[in-house]
């Protein structure tokens, strides 16, 4: 069912077009991502969809009584109501039914002696109607729903009776998100929903949204989050909005193919224009060929000239180079104690060798930034050893560098630190970081956080360090700038140690993951995906050990008769056969999904909307069946363990 449609929407500010002729369609249950550089018009498009922003041309149609939820980046709850009072508001209709049921219960209790009267039967019928209505609307679950969402968004039970105005701005934004999820709208619009969430909370939200019944449109710079949630992408870039089927990673492949195709069409058209212009220039003055030349000139006039295609993310060519290599041993860290007054973890042990790209992760407040500042020499260690290798030239960057102030222009700021460079070279460097033409004359105090971050990264590149230590380098950056930085760091042949909450960024760059915890931390020899798989494996081993311990305990407390053992073996064989069937089905569905993913990247498919939609639906069905079979397999495995 189509919930909402945008047709030929055009929007401009101060005479400058933001986007033209945008078509967008949202159906029940769809998952849509909106991406693009900061300032491209993503939030404007979302506001138009939400009905809070006007548009210049086009039409918008919505299904009748569409229930819409819209979370902005700045949205907060401001009220002296307690958390539980505010979170209960979406269920006021259920509370009214509950109150009515209680009234009927009280009346029936008071008139129990009249149970045969018509009045008593009428009240009993009324109670049964209300009870059925309450059950059908999941009234008995609404309190557990509230707790699930609040706990998932990292609120504690002690927070439930606190006034909302006692919380910080970020916490109020999370409470706005909680209330919106509990409202269960038909269409949920989320503008940067993960901005105030840590990794664990973001993972919870991913799981929750995957089971959310309504349609979702998301603006997010968290590409890993988009990969997990969306199956369609609208790319807002250079005044144009393009629609792609698939998650973020699939969109990147399709976008590059699309722009390659557009570039071929552009170059072909340019060649044709040049051929016709050359013919006209050579033949317009000759009497014998003037007629043909005029005909070619008319053809030229009728050509609808294409603009040269551009991809924002491809417009930078950054390289973090260095002049001299380090030795093989970069840092030897043994029993390191970090903190300001007292150690915040047990002793940390870590070996960093040449070429390592190590991501440091862990819960908020555990000391990730403190650790890398200490390694970089920005903070004093409390105890332990940090032995540095030979020939280290260390570059350090943290997110606070994107908050610096200066009344100088961008050009002068770089020039003052590198006075021997000529203007052409300075402009070339800045151009790589997307400061082009008159941008270099902008005053630094007028720059956005993202622009300041790019400027500091430009300075870091000029230092030519062979070891880079980066604290949240993607904060303030939009998706295109993140891609730009990723490309540069992926090619960096030196040693990289970085803290990031951006799981996609970590997955692209890390060959090792150091998970910091109160016990000192653990190193994982792989990317973020490998880390999550190992974590799940460890949790599964722990769960199995607990089950085995419980099973052994049960065995000691009871003796099975021969008959019950025989029945147990029979049930075990049945479960094993079902597990084999599930595994065969899982393999079939995974193969089917893999083939469909590959097919969706082919030009003959994504250029045919009907065919692409059919394949996407087929893939969604296969993914749903796979998930159901995986759940059944897990339950059978658990049953098998219990039966053994």
C-alpha positions as CSV (number, residue, x, y, z in Angstrom):
1,X,0.0,0.0,0.0
2,X,1.4,3.4,-1.0
3,X,1.5,5.7,2.1
4,X,3.0,8.8,0.5
5,X,4.1,10.1,-2.9
6,X,6.2,13.1,-4.0
7,X,5.8,14.0,-7.7
8,X,8.1,16.5,-9.5
9,X,9.0,18.4,-6.3
10,X,11.2,21.5,-6.8
11,X,12.7,23.6,-4.0
12,X,14.9,26.7,-4.1
13,X,16.3,29.2,-1.6
14,X,17.0,32.8,-2.6
15,X,16.7,31.9,-6.2
16,X,19.1,28.9,-6.0
17,X,17.7,25.5,-6.7
18,X,18.2,22.9,-4.0
19,X,16.7,20.1,-6.1
20,X,14.4,19.7,-9.1
21,X,11.7,17.3,-10.2
22,X,12.0,14.9,-7.2
23,X,9.9,11.8,-7.3
24,X,9.7,9.7,-4.1
25,X,7.3,6.9,-3.1
26,X,6.9,5.2,0.3
27,X,5.0,2.0,0.7
28,X,4.0,0.1,3.8
29,X,7.0,-1.4,5.6
30,X,9.6,0.1,3.3
31,X,13.0,1.1,4.7
32,X,14.5,4.2,2.9
33,X,17.7,6.0,3.5
34,X,18.5,9.6,2.4
35,X,22.2,10.4,1.9
36,X,24.3,13.3,0.6
37,X,26.8,15.9,1.6
38,X,26.0,18.4,4.3
39,X,24.0,21.3,2.8
40,X,22.9,19.2,-0.2
41,X,19.2,19.3,1.0
42,X,18.6,16.1,2.9
43,X,16.9,17.7,5.9
44,X,15.0,20.0,3.6
45,X,13.6,17.0,1.7
46,X,12.7,15.3,5.0
47,X,10.9,18.4,6.2
48,X,8.9,18.6,2.9
49,X,7.9,14.9,3.4
50,X,6.9,15.7,7.0
51,X,4.8,18.6,5.9
52,X,6.8,21.3,7.9
53,X,8.5,22.9,4.9
54,X,6.9,24.4,1.8
55,X,8.0,23.6,-1.8
56,X,7.9,25.6,-5.0
57,X,6.4,23.1,-7.5
58,X,5.0,19.6,-7.7
59,X,2.5,17.6,-5.7
60,X,2.4,15.5,-2.5
61,X,-0.2,12.9,-1.9
62,X,-0.7,10.9,1.4
63,X,-3.0,8.1,2.4
64,X,-5.9,9.2,4.5
65,X,-5.3,9.4,8.3
66,X,-1.5,8.7,7.8
67,X,0.1,8.6,11.3
68,X,3.5,10.2,10.9
69,X,6.4,10.5,13.4
70,X,9.2,13.0,12.8
71,X,12.4,13.1,14.8
72,X,14.7,16.1,14.1
73,X,18.3,16.5,15.2
74,X,17.3,19.3,17.6
75,X,14.1,17.7,19.0
76,X,14.0,17.4,22.8
77,X,11.2,16.8,25.3
78,X,10.8,19.8,27.6
79,X,8.4,19.0,30.5
80,X,8.3,18.5,34.2
81,X,6.4,15.3,33.7
82,X,8.3,12.2,34.8
83,X,9.8,9.8,32.2
84,X,7.2,7.2,32.9
85,X,4.3,9.7,32.6
86,X,5.6,11.0,29.3
87,X,6.3,7.5,27.8
88,X,2.8,6.4,28.8
89,X,1.1,9.1,26.7
90,X,1.1,7.0,23.5
91,X,-1.0,4.4,25.4
92,X,-3.6,6.9,26.9
93,X,-6.3,5.1,24.8
94,X,-5.4,1.8,26.5
95,X,-5.3,3.4,29.9
96,X,-8.9,4.7,29.3
97,X,-10.0,1.2,28.4
98,X,-8.2,-0.1,31.5
99,X,-10.0,2.5,33.7
100,X,-13.4,1.5,32.1
101,X,-12.6,-2.2,32.8
102,X,-11.8,-1.3,36.4
103,X,-15.1,0.5,36.8
104,X,-17.0,-2.5,35.4
105,X,-15.1,-4.8,37.7
106,X,-16.0,-2.7,40.7
107,X,-19.7,-2.5,39.7
108,X,-19.8,-6.3,39.2
109,X,-18.2,-6.9,42.6
110,X,-20.7,-4.6,44.3
111,X,-23.8,-6.3,42.6
112,X,-22.6,-9.9,42.7
113,X,-26.0,-10.9,44.3
114,X,-27.8,-9.7,41.2
115,X,-25.9,-11.9,38.8
116,X,-29.1,-13.1,37.1
117,X,-30.4,-9.6,36.4
118,X,-30.4,-8.0,32.9
119,X,-28.4,-5.1,34.3
120,X,-25.7,-7.5,35.6
121,X,-25.5,-9.3,32.3
122,X,-25.2,-6.0,30.4
123,X,-22.3,-4.9,32.6
124,X,-20.6,-8.3,32.2
125,X,-21.0,-8.1,28.4
126,X,-19.5,-4.6,28.5
127,X,-16.6,-5.8,30.6
128,X,-15.9,-8.7,28.1
129,X,-16.1,-6.3,25.1
130,X,-13.6,-4.0,26.8
131,X,-11.4,-6.9,27.8
132,X,-11.3,-8.2,24.2
133,X,-10.6,-4.8,22.9
134,X,-7.8,-4.3,25.4
135,X,-6.2,-7.6,24.5
136,X,-6.5,-7.1,20.8
137,X,-4.7,-3.8,21.1
138,X,-1.9,-5.4,23.1
139,X,-2.9,-3.6,26.3
140,X,-1.4,-6.2,28.5
141,X,2.0,-5.6,26.9
142,X,2.2,-1.8,26.9
143,X,4.1,-1.5,30.2
144,X,6.7,-4.0,29.1
145,X,7.0,-2.1,25.7
146,X,7.8,1.1,27.6
147,X,10.5,-0.7,29.7
148,X,12.0,-2.4,26.6
149,X,12.4,0.9,24.8
150,X,13.7,2.8,27.8
151,X,16.2,0.1,28.8
152,X,17.3,-0.3,25.1
153,X,18.0,3.5,24.9
154,X,20.2,3.2,28.0
155,X,17.9,4.5,30.7
156,X,17.8,2.9,34.1
157,X,14.8,2.0,36.3
158,X,15.9,4.8,38.6
159,X,15.3,7.3,35.8
160,X,11.6,6.4,35.3
161,X,10.3,8.7,38.0
162,X,12.7,11.6,37.4
163,X,11.3,14.8,35.8
164,X,12.4,15.0,32.1
165,X,13.8,18.6,32.5
166,X,16.4,17.1,34.8
167,X,18.1,15.3,31.9
168,X,20.7,16.6,29.5
169,X,19.9,17.7,25.9
170,X,21.2,14.4,24.4
171,X,19.1,12.4,26.9
172,X,16.0,14.4,26.1
173,X,16.6,13.7,22.4
174,X,16.8,10.0,23.2
175,X,13.5,10.3,25.2
176,X,11.9,12.0,22.1
177,X,13.0,9.0,20.1
178,X,11.7,6.6,22.7
179,X,8.2,8.3,22.7
180,X,8.2,8.3,18.9
181,X,8.9,4.5,18.8
182,X,6.2,3.8,21.3
183,X,3.7,5.8,19.2
184,X,4.2,3.2,16.4
185,X,3.4,5.6,13.5
186,X,2.7,4.3,10.0
187,X,5.7,6.3,8.7
188,X,8.7,7.1,10.9
189,X,11.0,9.9,9.8
190,X,14.4,9.9,11.6
191,X,17.0,12.7,11.0
192,X,20.3,11.5,12.4
193,X,18.8,9.2,15.1
194,X,22.2,7.8,16.2
195,X,23.8,11.1,17.0
196,X,23.4,10.7,20.8
197,X,23.8,6.9,20.9
198,X,26.8,4.8,21.8
199,X,27.7,1.6,19.8
200,X,25.7,-0.7,22.1
201,X,22.5,1.5,22.0
202,X,22.8,1.9,18.2
203,X,22.9,-1.8,17.8
204,X,19.8,-2.1,20.0
205,X,18.0,0.5,17.8
206,X,19.0,-1.5,14.7
207,X,17.4,-4.6,16.1
208,X,14.3,-2.7,17.2
209,X,13.8,-0.9,13.8
210,X,14.2,-4.2,11.9
211,X,11.0,-5.4,13.7
212,X,9.2,-2.1,13.5
213,X,5.9,-2.6,11.6
214,X,5.7,0.9,9.9
215,X,7.7,2.4,7.0
216,X,10.9,4.2,7.9
217,X,12.8,7.1,6.2
218,X,16.3,7.8,7.7
219,X,18.9,10.5,7.3
220,X,22.1,9.2,8.8
221,X,25.9,9.5,8.4
222,X,26.2,6.1,10.1
223,X,26.7,3.9,7.0
224,X,26.9,0.7,9.0
225,X,23.5,1.6,10.5
226,X,22.1,2.3,7.0
227,X,23.5,-1.1,5.8
228,X,21.6,-2.9,8.6
229,X,18.3,-1.1,8.2
230,X,17.5,0.3,4.7
231,X,16.8,-1.4,1.4
232,X,16.5,1.7,-0.7
233,X,18.6,4.9,-1.0
234,X,17.8,8.4,-2.3
235,X,21.0,10.2,-3.0
236,X,20.7,14.0,-2.8
237,X,23.7,15.4,-4.7
238,X,24.4,18.4,-6.9
239,X,20.8,19.5,-7.2
240,X,19.7,16.0,-8.2
241,X,18.0,13.2,-6.3
242,X,18.6,9.7,-7.6
243,X,16.9,6.5,-6.4
244,X,18.8,3.2,-5.8
245,X,17.6,-0.2,-4.6
246,X,19.6,-1.9,-1.9
247,X,21.4,-1.0,1.3
248,X,24.3,1.6,1.5
249,X,27.1,-0.7,0.3
250,X,25.0,-1.8,-2.7
251,X,24.2,1.9,-3.4
252,X,27.9,2.8,-3.5
253,X,28.5,0.2,-6.3
254,X,25.4,1.3,-8.2
255,X,26.1,5.0,-7.8
256,X,29.6,4.6,-9.3
257,X,28.2,2.5,-12.2
258,X,25.5,5.2,-12.7
259,X,28.0,8.0,-12.8
260,X,30.4,6.0,-15.1
261,X,27.5,5.5,-17.5
262,X,26.5,9.2,-17.3
263,X,30.1,10.2,-18.0
264,X,30.2,8.0,-21.0
265,X,27.0,9.6,-22.3
266,X,28.4,13.1,-21.6
267,X,31.6,12.4,-23.4
268,X,29.7,10.9,-26.3
269,X,27.5,13.9,-26.5
270,X,30.5,16.3,-26.3
271,X,32.2,14.4,-29.1
272,X,29.0,14.7,-31.2
273,X,28.7,18.4,-30.5
274,X,32.3,19.0,-31.4
275,X,31.9,17.1,-34.7
276,X,28.8,19.1,-35.6
277,X,30.4,22.4,-34.6
278,X,33.5,21.6,-36.7
279,X,31.3,20.8,-39.7
280,X,29.3,24.0,-39.4
281,X,32.5,26.1,-39.0
282,X,34.1,24.6,-42.1
283,X,31.1,24.6,-44.4
284,X,28.7,27.5,-43.5
285,X,30.5,29.9,-45.8
286,X,30.6,27.6,-48.9
287,X,27.6,27.9,-51.2
288,X,27.7,24.2,-52.0
289,X,27.7,23.0,-48.4
290,X,25.9,25.9,-46.7
291,X,22.6,24.1,-46.6
292,X,24.0,21.1,-44.9
293,X,25.9,23.3,-42.4
294,X,22.7,25.1,-41.5
295,X,20.9,21.8,-41.1
296,X,23.7,20.7,-38.7
297,X,23.4,24.0,-36.8
298,X,19.7,23.4,-36.2
299,X,20.6,19.9,-34.9
300,X,23.0,21.6,-32.5
301,X,20.4,24.0,-31.3
302,X,18.0,21.1,-30.5
303,X,20.5,19.1,-28.5
304,X,19.6,19.2,-24.8
305,X,23.1,19.6,-23.4
306,X,24.1,17.4,-20.4
307,X,26.0,18.9,-17.4
308,X,29.2,17.1,-16.7
309,X,28.5,14.4,-14.1
310,X,30.4,14.7,-10.8
311,X,30.6,12.5,-7.7
312,X,31.3,14.6,-4.6
313,X,33.3,11.9,-2.9
314,X,35.6,11.4,-5.9
315,X,36.5,15.0,-6.1
316,X,39.4,14.7,-3.6
317,X,42.8,13.1,-4.1
318,X,44.3,12.8,-0.6
319,X,47.4,10.9,0.3
320,X,49.0,10.6,3.7
321,X,52.6,10.1,2.7
322,X,55.8,10.1,4.8
323,X,59.6,10.4,4.0
324,X,61.0,7.7,6.2
325,X,59.7,4.3,7.5
326,X,59.5,3.3,11.1
327,X,61.2,0.2,12.4
328,X,59.1,-2.9,12.7
329,X,58.3,-2.3,16.4
330,X,56.3,0.9,16.7
331,X,55.0,0.8,20.3
332,X,55.6,-1.8,23.1
333,X,53.0,-1.2,25.8
334,X,53.2,-3.1,29.0
335,X,51.0,-2.8,32.2
336,X,50.1,0.7,31.2
337,X,48.1,2.6,33.8
338,X,46.1,5.6,32.4
339,X,43.9,8.3,33.9
340,X,44.2,11.7,35.5
341,X,44.2,11.1,39.3
342,X,43.7,7.3,39.6
343,X,43.9,4.4,37.1
344,X,40.6,3.9,35.2
345,X,41.4,0.3,34.0
346,X,43.7,-2.5,34.9
347,X,47.1,-2.6,33.3
348,X,47.0,-2.3,29.5
349,X,49.2,-4.5,27.3
350,X,49.4,-3.8,23.5
351,X,52.0,-4.4,20.8
352,X,51.8,-2.1,17.8
353,X,53.9,-3.0,14.7
354,X,54.6,-1.2,11.4
355,X,51.6,-1.1,9.1
356,X,49.0,-1.9,11.8
357,X,45.7,-0.1,11.5
358,X,44.2,-0.6,14.9
359,X,40.8,0.6,16.0
360,X,40.3,1.3,19.7
361,X,36.7,0.6,20.8
362,X,34.8,0.3,24.1
363,X,31.9,1.7,26.0
364,X,31.6,5.5,26.6
365,X,33.7,6.7,29.5
366,X,36.0,3.7,29.5
367,X,39.1,5.8,28.6
368,X,39.6,5.3,24.8
369,X,40.6,8.9,24.2
370,X,42.7,8.9,27.4
371,X,44.6,5.8,26.1
372,X,45.5,7.2,22.7
373,X,46.4,10.6,24.2
374,X,48.8,8.9,26.6
375,X,50.3,6.8,23.8
376,X,50.7,10.0,21.7
377,X,52.4,11.8,24.6
378,X,49.6,14.3,25.2
379,X,49.0,12.9,28.7
380,X,51.4,11.5,31.3
381,X,51.0,7.8,32.1
382,X,50.4,6.9,35.7
383,X,52.5,3.7,35.6
384,X,53.7,1.0,33.2
385,X,55.8,1.2,30.1
386,X,55.4,2.8,26.6
387,X,58.5,1.9,24.6
388,X,58.6,3.6,21.2
389,X,60.3,2.2,18.2
390,X,62.8,3.8,15.8
391,X,62.2,6.7,13.4
392,X,58.7,7.6,14.7
393,X,57.1,10.8,13.4
394,X,53.7,10.9,15.1
395,X,50.7,13.0,13.9
396,X,47.8,13.4,16.4
397,X,44.3,14.6,15.7
398,X,41.2,14.8,17.9
399,X,37.7,16.1,17.4
400,X,38.4,19.2,19.5
401,X,40.7,20.5,16.8
402,X,37.5,21.0,14.7
403,X,36.4,23.6,17.3
404,X,39.4,26.0,16.9
405,X,39.0,29.7,16.2
406,X,40.8,32.1,14.0
407,X,40.1,35.3,12.2
408,X,42.4,34.3,9.3
409,X,41.3,33.0,6.0
410,X,41.8,29.3,5.2
411,X,44.5,30.2,2.6
412,X,46.4,32.5,5.1
413,X,46.1,30.0,7.9
414,X,47.9,27.3,5.9
415,X,50.4,29.7,4.3
416,X,51.5,31.0,7.8
417,X,52.5,27.5,8.8
418,X,54.1,26.6,5.4
419,X,55.4,30.0,4.2
420,X,57.7,28.4,1.6
421,X,54.8,26.9,-0.4
422,X,53.6,29.0,-3.3
423,X,49.9,29.9,-3.6
424,X,49.2,27.5,-6.4
425,X,50.4,24.5,-4.3
426,X,48.5,25.7,-1.2
427,X,45.3,26.0,-3.3
428,X,45.9,22.5,-4.8
429,X,46.2,21.0,-1.3
430,X,43.0,22.7,-0.1
431,X,41.2,21.6,-3.3
432,X,41.9,18.0,-2.3
433,X,40.0,18.7,0.9
434,X,37.1,20.2,-1.0
435,X,38.0,23.9,-0.6
436,X,37.8,25.2,-4.1
437,X,38.0,28.6,-5.8
438,X,36.7,31.3,-3.5
439,X,36.3,28.8,-0.6
440,X,39.9,29.4,0.4
441,X,39.1,33.0,1.3
442,X,36.5,32.1,3.9
443,X,37.2,33.2,7.4
444,X,37.9,30.3,9.7
445,X,35.5,31.5,12.4
446,X,32.7,31.3,9.8
447,X,33.4,27.7,8.9
448,X,31.2,24.8,10.0
449,X,32.6,22.0,12.2
450,X,33.0,19.8,9.2
451,X,34.9,22.4,7.2
452,X,37.2,23.0,10.2
453,X,37.8,19.2,10.5
454,X,38.7,19.0,6.9
455,X,41.2,21.9,7.3
456,X,42.9,20.3,10.3
457,X,43.1,17.0,8.3
458,X,44.8,19.0,5.5
459,X,47.4,20.2,8.0
460,X,47.9,16.7,9.2
461,X,48.5,15.5,5.7
462,X,51.2,18.2,5.2
463,X,53.1,17.0,8.3
464,X,54.0,13.8,6.5
465,X,53.9,11.5,9.6
466,X,54.6,7.8,9.5
467,X,52.4,7.2,12.6
468,X,48.9,8.7,12.8
469,X,46.9,8.7,16.1
470,X,43.3,9.9,15.5
471,X,40.5,10.5,18.0
472,X,37.1,10.4,16.4
473,X,38.3,11.7,13.0
474,X,34.9,11.3,11.3
475,X,33.0,13.5,13.8
476,X,31.7,16.6,12.0
477,X,32.2,15.0,8.6
478,X,29.4,14.2,6.2
479,X,29.3,10.9,4.3
480,X,31.3,12.2,1.3
481,X,34.0,13.6,3.5
482,X,34.2,10.3,5.4
483,X,34.6,8.4,2.1
484,X,37.3,10.9,1.1
485,X,39.2,10.3,4.4
486,X,38.7,6.5,4.2
487,X,40.2,6.3,0.8
488,X,43.3,8.2,1.9
489,X,43.8,6.3,5.2
490,X,43.2,2.9,3.5
491,X,46.2,3.7,1.2
492,X,48.3,4.9,4.1
493,X,51.3,2.6,4.4
494,X,52.3,3.8,7.9
495,X,50.9,2.9,11.3
496,X,47.4,4.0,12.3
497,X,45.8,4.0,15.7
498,X,42.3,5.5,16.0
499,X,39.2,5.8,18.1
500,X,35.9,5.8,16.3
501,X,32.2,5.1,16.9
502,X,31.7,4.8,13.1
503,X,31.5,1.0,12.6
504,X,31.6,1.3,8.8
505,X,34.8,3.4,9.0
506,X,36.3,0.9,11.4
507,X,35.4,-2.0,9.1
508,X,37.0,-0.2,6.1
509,X,40.3,0.6,7.8
510,X,41.1,-1.7,10.7
511,X,43.2,-4.8,10.5
512,X,43.1,-5.1,14.3
513,X,40.5,-4.1,16.9
514,X,41.5,-3.3,20.5
515,X,38.4,-3.6,22.8
516,X,39.2,-1.6,25.9
517,X,37.6,-2.6,29.2
518,X,38.1,-2.3,32.9
519,X,40.3,-5.4,32.8
520,X,42.7,-3.8,30.4
521,X,41.3,-4.8,27.0
522,X,41.6,-7.5,24.3
523,X,43.1,-7.4,20.8
524,X,41.2,-9.0,17.9
525,X,43.2,-9.8,14.7
526,X,40.6,-8.6,12.2
527,X,38.2,-5.9,11.2
528,X,35.0,-4.9,13.0
529,X,32.9,-7.6,11.4
530,X,35.5,-10.2,12.6
531,X,35.3,-8.7,16.1
532,X,31.5,-9.0,16.3
533,X,31.7,-12.6,15.0
534,X,34.3,-13.5,17.7
535,X,32.2,-11.7,20.4
536,X,29.1,-13.7,19.3
537,X,31.2,-16.9,19.3
538,X,32.4,-16.2,22.9
539,X,28.9,-15.5,24.1
540,X,27.7,-18.7,22.5
541,X,30.5,-20.7,24.1
542,X,29.7,-19.2,27.5
543,X,26.0,-19.9,27.1
544,X,26.7,-23.5,26.1
545,X,29.0,-23.9,29.1
546,X,26.2,-22.6,31.4
547,X,23.7,-25.0,29.8
548,X,26.1,-27.9,30.2
549,X,26.7,-27.0,33.9
550,X,22.9,-26.8,34.4
551,X,22.5,-30.2,32.6
552,X,25.1,-31.8,34.7
553,X,23.4,-30.5,37.8
554,X,20.1,-31.8,36.6
555,X,21.6,-35.2,35.9
556,X,23.0,-35.5,39.4
557,X,19.6,-34.7,40.9
558,X,17.6,-37.3,38.9
559,X,18.1,-40.7,37.4
560,X,16.4,-41.6,34.1
561,X,14.6,-44.9,33.6
562,X,15.4,-47.0,30.6
563,X,12.1,-46.1,29.0
564,X,12.6,-42.3,29.4
565,X,16.2,-42.6,28.1
566,X,14.9,-44.5,25.0
567,X,12.2,-41.8,24.5
568,X,14.9,-39.1,24.9
569,X,17.1,-40.7,22.2
570,X,14.2,-40.9,19.9
571,X,13.4,-37.2,20.4
572,X,17.0,-36.3,20.0
573,X,17.2,-38.1,16.6
574,X,14.0,-36.2,15.5
575,X,15.6,-32.9,16.5
576,X,18.8,-33.7,14.7
577,X,16.9,-34.5,11.4
578,X,15.0,-31.2,11.7
579,X,18.3,-29.4,12.3
580,X,19.8,-31.0,9.1
581,X,16.7,-29.9,7.1
582,X,17.0,-26.3,8.5
583,X,20.7,-26.2,7.6
584,X,19.9,-27.3,4.0
585,X,17.2,-24.6,3.8
586,X,19.6,-21.9,5.3
587,X,22.2,-22.8,2.6
588,X,19.6,-22.5,-0.1
589,X,18.3,-19.1,1.1
590,X,21.8,-17.7,1.5
591,X,22.8,-18.8,-2.0
592,X,19.5,-17.2,-3.3
593,X,20.2,-13.9,-1.5
594,X,23.8,-13.8,-2.7
595,X,22.7,-14.4,-6.3
596,X,20.0,-11.7,-6.0
597,X,22.4,-9.2,-4.5
598,X,24.8,-9.8,-7.4
599,X,21.9,-9.5,-9.9
600,X,20.7,-6.1,-8.4
601,X,24.1,-4.6,-9.2
602,X,23.8,-5.4,-12.9
603,X,22.9,-2.4,-15.2
604,X,20.2,-4.4,-17.0
605,X,18.5,-4.9,-13.6
606,X,18.9,-1.5,-11.8
607,X,18.0,0.4,-14.9
608,X,14.7,-1.5,-15.1
609,X,12.6,-0.3,-12.1
610,X,10.0,-3.1,-12.4
611,X,12.6,-5.8,-12.7
612,X,14.6,-4.3,-9.8
613,X,11.5,-4.0,-7.6
614,X,10.6,-7.7,-8.3
615,X,14.1,-8.9,-7.4
616,X,14.2,-6.7,-4.3
617,X,10.9,-8.1,-3.1
618,X,12.1,-11.6,-3.9
619,X,15.3,-10.9,-1.9
620,X,13.2,-9.5,1.1
621,X,11.1,-12.7,1.0
622,X,14.2,-14.8,1.0
623,X,15.8,-12.8,3.9
624,X,12.6,-13.2,5.9
625,X,12.5,-16.9,5.3
626,X,16.2,-17.1,6.2
627,X,15.6,-15.3,9.4
628,X,12.7,-17.5,10.4
629,X,14.7,-20.7,9.6
630,X,17.7,-19.4,11.5
631,X,15.4,-18.7,14.5
632,X,14.0,-22.2,14.2
633,X,17.5,-23.7,13.9
634,X,18.6,-21.9,17.0
635,X,15.6,-23.1,18.9
636,X,16.2,-26.7,17.7
637,X,19.9,-26.4,18.8
638,X,18.8,-25.3,22.2
639,X,16.3,-28.2,22.4
640,X,19.0,-30.6,21.3
641,X,21.3,-29.3,24.0
642,X,18.6,-29.7,26.6
643,X,17.7,-33.2,25.3
644,X,21.4,-34.4,25.5
